[in-house]
């Protein structure tokens, strides 16, 4: 709710600025950029669409477990043609028919999850009228008929679906939550690319300003003979290099601005002003805790579980296909008469029972080969699951260790930036009174610029690790709660 209110506020401010000026300046902190990306980015939309697909697949599976009511009808069918007819002597002839008929059937079907069969309750009525001859009406009714269709040795697909589909849907929900965190991590990439470009532009402008001032002073000193011609040329070269560097960084800044602006779906006349994050969340993350949460929440474990179930299903299916026996039974009543009401009065039993089977006598080992292939694929799946589990645990361990060290690296970069800035300011004053050389001044300037860039880079690494851990564990270590979402509400909002 906070994110939606934030997006609304940002867009309202954009509208006001647009009315006042052609170029909109939007000062956008990192948290606000991430909130906007979760709502507006194409990646977020794709993640939501994939979730919706999985949701409706889950709903379809749930619907398959419930009774299905259907009505089929023919209203009417007209036929005027010749049909073959065999008399009592066994001789065939063709007779002319001219009929009008209609019929309807109401059915209730229910899949049987325990056995994999299907049971149906049907009721039907058929009407036929001769359009030539005596022109009589005929009605045939089946008030009730109970039908059972049951494969006897084939794999119970419904039983396996009841195992696999809940895991698949749980996997899809975890994948969506991880995708939203991946959107945040991608936002961090684009945001810090723009932020670093802005820092480079500001550093270059400051360096150009300082180089021009120092060059002006150097001209005066050269006239007084206090510096050599070589030093003067070096100061002029510094000015040219600063101008070239500024042009290059301005071009990179515009390119990164375009990338982030397109990612956040903002208009082309919006100028995003990134803000250096002033603070980072404090969290102590232990590997064992992160691993436990990842194995509970992450889609990885659910994917491995689904793949194992699917491999087991393929083995069971291959074994079931080695022989095929189907049972069909129907019991009910039927009646027929020239009148509609009489067709329901004199009912007779209507029973059908059949067992069909197909057993291969000679298939050259084809079906047994399919079983062996399925069993081999299952072993491959099991081996791959073990290897991928090891890789997952190792990658998470490395990520947690890097994050644990990153806070110290950020503190070091912060202090180094302060020291380098103070040293450069001091050296500028010292150079102006002629106590240090141009080389020493340039060295302090490069150290200042490098330290500032390193500080931004360490900030970038911290936030990258932070959202990678959130994506893998689906746990918010700053709020101490699982990352979750109301899936039904998200689907209904679309």
Helices and strands as residue ranges (DSSP letters): H 2-20, E 24-28, H 30-40, H 42-64, E 68-86, E 92-111, E 118-130, E 137-151, H 157-223, H 229-263, E 270-274, H 287-297, H 299-320, E 323-337, G 342-344, E 348-359, H 366-432, H 438-473, E 475-476, E 481-482, H 487-493
